[in-house]
């Protein structure tokens, strides 16, 4: 029997060489005949840690690698375009004092230039 190959979205990359992949599907309800969203959670082995949260990946069935891991990452189909706001804030806070002073000095220079140009236009 051939191995199944499915695609899903990585929902967690917090573990080393392991990815939590969510596979969404629509299932028709037996009584109400309405389509209901269902999901399957798979743990996949990612040897090179090449995928990240939000990426669309292709995984293939494999022999059991651990208690939960039964899949291997084949390839990354699409990289995520989401921005991690918390990481950006942490990076901004981690900026050195000199960088902060340089930024403030640059803004102060811009404000002085704007004030000088406003005086010139008022004088005309």
N, C-alpha and C positions, 0 to 999 in steps of 0.2 A: 504494500500500500504506500503511495507517495506521501511525502511530508507536506503538511499544510503550510501555505505561505499567506500571511494576512498583513494588512497595514493598520496602523493605529497611531495614537498621539501619546507622546511621553508625558506622563503626569508627575513623575518624580525622578530626579537624578541625584538624590542625596547619598545613595550607596555607591561604593566604588565598584565599577565594572558591572553594575546591575541597574536596569531601568524598569520602571513600572509603566507599562503600556496599557492604555485604555482603548478597547475596540468597541465602537458604537454600532448599533444595528437597529432596524425597525422590525417589530414582530406584530403580526395581526392578532388581535385579541380574539379568542375562539367564540365568545358569545356576542360581543358588541361590534365585532368586525372593524374596530378602529385600530389604527397603527399606534403602537406603544414603543417608546424608546427603551432599549435595553443596552447594557454594557457588560463587557467581559474584561476582567483585569488579568493581565499576564505579566510575569516577571521575566525579562529577557536579559541575556548575557551580552554585554557590550565591552569587548576586550580592550579597545583603544579609548574608551570614554569619549567617543566622538559625538554622541547625541546629547541634547539638553532638553530641559523642560519646554514643552510646547512644540517640539519638532514632530513632523509626521515621519514615521519610520516603517520599514518593512521587516517583519520577523518571520522565522521559520521554526517549525517544530524540531526538537532535538531530544536526546536522551536526558534523563534527569541530571541536572548539574548541582542541585542543592535541594533543600526541603521544598521550596516554592518555584525555583527556576526550571522551566521546561522549554524555553524558547531561546533562540540566538538571534542577534541583530544581523540582518543581511545588508541593509544600506539605509542611509538617511535620504528620504524622498524630498523633504522640504524643511529648511531651517525656519525656526520661529522668528517672527519680527517683533515680538513683545519686548517691552523695555522694563527692566527691573528697577522700579522707582526707589525701593529701599536701598539697593546697592549704589545707586547714584547719590542718594543723600549721604550714605556712609562715606563714599569717596570724597564728597564735597567737605564733610566734616574733617576728614583725614588730611585735608590740604594743610601744608605747613604754614606757619605764621608769615613767613617771607612772601609766599605766594599770595596770601590774603592781603598783605600790605601793598604788594605790587598791583593787584587788581584795584584796590581802593585808590591808589595814586593815579592809576590810569583813568578811573572814573572822575576823580577830582579834576584832572587835566581837561577832560571833556566838558565838565561843567564850567570851567574858567573860559574855555574857547567859546562856549555857547553864550556866556554872559558878555564877552567882548564883542561877538557878532551882533548881539541884541543892542548894545550901546551904539555900534556903528549904524545900524539901520534906523535907530531912533534919532541920530544926529543928522541924517539925510533929509 
